[in-house]
Amino acid sequence: MPTDQHRRSNLLSTSDATSPASRHKRLAVLLDPDHLTVARCQEILALSHKHGVDFFFMGGSLISNPDQTSFVSFIKQHSSIPVILFPSSGLYIDAKADGLLLLSLISGRNPDFLIGQHVAAAPLLKSSGLPLYATGYMLIDSGRQTTASYMSGTTPIPHDKPSIAACTALAGEMLGLQHIYLDGGSGAMYPVSPAMIQAVRQAVDVPVIVGGGVNTAEKAETAWKAGADVLVVGNHIEKSPQFIAEVSEVKHRFNMVLPQTQEA
């Protein structure tokens, strides 16, 4: 069983986890079991290995497919890329994964998603031995209501209010959260604005994860340039797996200008 020190982990390597200016950019592919088949999973795995994807995030806001565990097992059998659970509730815990985003929905005021689900899941999480990535999860308005906002019963932070996002992220960091996740939600009409990413990046020192609405290489470049450390793409890859190659090329361009000695 890992010690508590090892269980509360950071998604980034030790060498680049502390300095925002020197962090290498990371790419996570979000896999939703409700929209995944074995054939599509194999295609995504092959492209992810070829183009240097850093993480798989496994989960979704509404999981009706009972095969999440089998997909985690399948990926672990055929890939060395870490599989990090992105749970919609404490019901989705799989010890075969490489870690779990312990999400606290700090943008909302629903106590169940701030702490309630965590209390119920705490014994299972402890016994699972999974590394836990304590994450302040922030829903950002993306032009339409998403499953995440509907299921959580919370109102997203307005798209044009970067100061609210920055203060929310800062409060999360002060509470000890080790990552901040800005999410427009699956199928977002537009991504988190660069102004909001930049405001959050300037407010906190912890890694910033950004997802939702990134469906072009230009949008990926904009998010990374604004200060995202980890970019999450999912919905568009379900439709066009080859997008992995496009967004990975952008990531590699950013990382080429950083000292190679800091690579994980």
C-alpha positions as CSV (number, residue, x, y, z in Angstrom):
1,M,0.0,0.0,0.0
2,P,1.5,3.4,-1.0
3,T,2.1,5.9,1.8
4,D,-0.1,8.9,2.1
5,Q,2.8,11.0,0.7
6,H,2.9,8.8,-2.4
7,R,-0.9,8.7,-2.7
8,R,-1.3,12.4,-3.0
9,S,0.6,12.8,-6.2
10,N,1.2,15.4,-9.0
11,L,0.4,14.6,-12.6
12,L,3.6,16.3,-13.7
13,S,7.1,15.0,-13.1
14,T,9.2,16.2,-10.1
15,S,11.6,18.1,-12.4
16,D,8.9,20.4,-13.9
17,A,6.1,20.4,-11.4
18,T,7.0,23.5,-9.6
19,S,8.0,26.2,-12.1
20,P,5.2,27.2,-14.5
21,A,7.7,28.8,-16.9
22,S,9.7,25.6,-17.3
23,R,6.9,23.0,-17.5
24,H,6.6,20.8,-20.5
25,K,3.2,20.7,-22.1
26,R,1.2,17.5,-21.6
27,L,-1.6,16.0,-23.7
28,A,-4.4,13.8,-22.2
29,V,-6.9,11.9,-24.3
30,L,-10.3,11.6,-22.6
31,L,-12.0,8.3,-23.2
32,D,-15.7,8.1,-22.4
33,P,-16.8,4.4,-22.0
34,D,-20.3,5.3,-23.3
35,H,-18.8,6.2,-26.6
36,L,-16.0,3.7,-26.9
37,T,-15.8,0.4,-28.8
38,V,-12.9,-2.0,-28.8
39,A,-12.1,-1.2,-32.4
40,R,-12.0,2.5,-31.8
41,C,-10.0,2.0,-28.6
42,Q,-7.4,0.1,-30.6
43,E,-7.2,2.9,-33.2
44,I,-6.8,5.5,-30.5
45,L,-4.1,3.5,-28.7
46,A,-2.1,3.1,-31.9
47,L,-2.2,6.8,-32.7
48,S,-1.5,7.8,-29.1
49,H,1.7,5.7,-29.0
50,K,2.8,7.0,-32.3
51,H,2.4,10.6,-31.4
52,G,3.4,10.7,-27.7
53,V,0.1,11.1,-25.8
54,D,1.0,11.5,-22.1
55,F,-2.2,10.3,-20.3
56,F,-5.5,8.7,-20.9
57,F,-8.3,10.1,-18.8
58,M,-11.1,7.5,-18.4
59,G,-14.6,8.6,-17.5
60,G,-17.5,10.9,-18.2
61,S,-20.4,12.8,-16.6
62,L,-22.9,10.1,-17.3
63,I,-21.7,6.5,-17.6
64,S,-24.3,4.0,-18.6
65,N,-21.9,1.5,-20.0
66,P,-20.8,-1.0,-17.3
67,D,-17.6,-1.9,-19.2
68,Q,-15.4,0.9,-17.9
69,T,-13.4,-1.7,-15.9
70,S,-12.9,-3.9,-19.0
71,F,-11.7,-0.9,-21.0
72,V,-9.2,0.0,-18.3
73,S,-7.9,-3.5,-18.3
74,F,-7.7,-3.6,-22.1
75,I,-5.7,-0.4,-22.2
76,K,-3.3,-1.6,-19.5
77,Q,-2.8,-4.8,-21.5
78,H,-1.9,-3.0,-24.7
79,S,-0.4,0.3,-23.6
80,S,2.2,1.8,-21.3
81,I,0.5,5.2,-21.3
82,P,-0.9,5.9,-17.8
83,V,-4.7,5.6,-17.3
84,I,-6.1,8.2,-14.9
85,L,-9.7,7.8,-13.8
86,F,-11.9,10.9,-14.4
87,P,-14.8,9.9,-12.1
88,S,-18.4,11.2,-12.3
89,S,-19.0,9.8,-8.8
90,G,-17.4,7.6,-6.2
91,L,-18.9,4.5,-7.9
92,Y,-16.2,4.6,-10.6
93,I,-13.1,3.3,-8.9
94,D,-10.9,0.8,-10.6
95,A,-7.7,-0.3,-8.8
96,K,-6.2,-1.4,-12.2
97,A,-5.9,2.2,-13.2
98,D,-2.7,4.3,-12.6
99,G,-4.4,7.0,-10.6
100,L,-7.6,9.0,-10.0
101,L,-8.4,12.7,-10.4
102,L,-9.9,13.4,-7.0
103,L,-12.2,16.2,-8.2
104,S,-13.8,18.8,-6.0
105,L,-16.2,21.0,-8.0
106,I,-15.1,24.3,-6.6
107,S,-16.9,26.4,-9.2
108,G,-20.3,25.3,-7.9
109,R,-22.0,25.3,-4.5
110,N,-23.4,21.8,-4.5
111,P,-21.9,20.2,-1.3
112,D,-22.3,16.7,-2.7
113,F,-19.6,17.4,-5.4
114,L,-17.5,19.6,-3.1
115,I,-17.1,16.9,-0.4
116,G,-20.1,14.6,-0.1
117,Q,-19.1,12.1,-2.8
118,H,-15.5,12.1,-1.4
119,V,-16.7,11.2,2.1
120,A,-18.7,8.2,0.7
121,A,-15.8,7.0,-1.4
122,A,-13.0,7.6,1.0
123,P,-12.8,4.0,2.4
124,L,-12.8,2.6,-1.1
125,L,-10.2,5.0,-2.3
126,K,-7.9,4.3,0.6
127,S,-8.2,0.5,0.1
128,S,-7.7,0.8,-3.7
129,G,-4.1,2.0,-3.3
130,L,-4.6,4.4,-6.3
131,P,-2.5,7.5,-6.5
132,L,-4.9,10.5,-6.0
133,Y,-4.6,13.7,-7.8
134,A,-6.4,16.3,-5.7
135,T,-8.0,18.6,-8.3
136,G,-10.1,21.8,-8.1
137,Y,-12.6,21.2,-10.9
138,M,-14.1,24.3,-12.5
139,L,-16.9,24.2,-15.0
140,I,-16.7,27.1,-17.5
141,D,-19.7,28.3,-19.6
142,S,-19.1,27.0,-23.1
143,G,-22.2,28.3,-24.9
144,R,-24.6,25.4,-24.1
145,Q,-25.5,23.4,-21.0
146,T,-23.3,20.3,-20.7
147,T,-24.0,17.0,-19.0
148,A,-21.6,17.9,-16.3
149,S,-23.4,21.1,-15.3
150,Y,-26.8,19.4,-15.5
151,M,-25.8,16.4,-13.4
152,S,-24.0,18.4,-10.8
153,G,-26.8,21.0,-10.5
154,T,-24.3,23.8,-10.7
155,T,-23.9,27.0,-12.7
156,P,-20.7,27.3,-14.8
157,I,-18.5,30.3,-14.3
158,P,-19.4,32.8,-17.1
159,H,-17.1,32.6,-20.1
160,D,-16.2,36.3,-19.9
161,K,-15.4,36.5,-16.2
162,P,-11.7,35.5,-15.9
163,S,-11.4,37.3,-12.5
164,I,-14.0,35.0,-11.0
165,A,-12.1,31.9,-12.3
166,A,-8.8,33.3,-11.0
167,C,-10.1,33.9,-7.5
168,T,-11.8,30.5,-7.5
169,A,-8.6,28.7,-8.5
170,L,-6.6,30.7,-6.0
171,A,-9.0,29.6,-3.2
172,G,-8.6,26.0,-4.3
173,E,-4.8,26.3,-4.2
174,M,-5.0,27.8,-0.7
175,L,-7.1,24.9,0.4
176,G,-4.3,22.5,-0.7
177,L,-5.6,21.3,-4.1
178,Q,-2.7,20.3,-6.3
179,H,-4.2,20.9,-9.7
180,I,-6.8,23.2,-11.2
181,Y,-9.0,21.8,-14.1
182,L,-10.9,24.3,-16.3
183,D,-13.5,22.4,-18.3
184,G,-15.9,23.6,-20.9
185,G,-17.5,20.2,-20.9
186,S,-17.9,17.5,-23.5
187,G,-19.1,18.9,-26.8
188,A,-18.5,22.5,-25.8
189,M,-19.6,25.1,-28.3
190,Y,-16.4,27.0,-27.7
191,P,-13.3,26.4,-25.5
192,V,-12.2,28.1,-22.3
193,S,-11.0,31.6,-23.3
194,P,-7.3,32.4,-23.4
195,A,-7.9,35.3,-21.1
196,M,-9.4,33.0,-18.5
197,I,-6.6,30.5,-18.8
198,Q,-4.0,33.3,-18.5
199,A,-5.7,34.8,-15.5
200,V,-5.8,31.4,-13.7
201,R,-2.2,30.7,-14.7
202,Q,-1.1,34.0,-13.2
203,A,-3.1,33.4,-10.0
204,V,-1.8,29.9,-9.0
205,D,1.5,28.0,-9.1
206,V,-0.1,24.5,-9.4
207,P,-0.5,22.8,-12.7
208,V,-3.5,23.9,-14.8
209,I,-5.5,21.4,-16.8
210,V,-7.8,22.7,-19.6
211,G,-10.4,20.8,-21.6
212,G,-13.6,21.2,-23.6
213,G,-14.1,22.5,-27.1
214,V,-10.6,22.0,-28.4
215,N,-11.2,20.7,-31.9
216,T,-8.5,22.4,-34.0
217,A,-4.8,22.7,-33.8
218,E,-5.1,26.4,-33.5
219,K,-7.3,26.2,-30.4
220,A,-4.8,23.8,-28.8
221,E,-2.0,26.2,-29.5
222,T,-4.0,29.1,-28.0
223,A,-4.7,27.1,-24.8
224,W,-1.1,26.1,-24.3
225,K,0.2,29.6,-25.1
226,A,-2.2,31.1,-22.6
227,G,-0.7,28.9,-19.9
228,A,-2.4,25.4,-19.9
229,D,0.0,22.7,-18.6
230,V,-2.2,19.7,-19.6
231,L,-4.6,19.9,-22.5
232,V,-7.5,17.4,-22.5
233,V,-9.1,16.4,-25.8
234,G,-11.9,13.8,-26.1
235,N,-15.1,14.6,-28.0
236,H,-13.4,15.5,-31.2
237,I,-11.1,12.5,-31.1
238,E,-14.2,10.2,-30.9
239,K,-15.2,11.6,-34.3
240,S,-11.7,12.1,-35.8
241,P,-9.0,10.0,-34.1
242,Q,-6.4,11.5,-36.5
243,F,-6.7,14.8,-34.6
244,I,-4.3,13.2,-32.1
245,A,-1.5,13.7,-34.6
246,E,-2.4,17.3,-35.2
247,V,-2.6,18.3,-31.6
248,S,0.5,16.3,-30.7
249,E,2.5,18.2,-33.3
250,V,1.6,21.4,-31.6
251,K,2.6,20.1,-28.2
252,H,6.0,19.0,-29.5
253,R,6.7,22.4,-31.0
254,F,6.1,24.0,-27.5
255,N,8.3,21.5,-25.8
256,M,11.2,21.8,-28.2
257,V,12.1,25.2,-26.9
258,L,12.4,24.0,-23.3
259,P,15.6,22.5,-21.9
260,Q,15.6,18.8,-22.7
261,T,17.1,17.9,-19.3
262,Q,13.7,18.7,-17.8
263,E,11.8,16.1,-19.7
264,A,10.0,13.5,-17.6
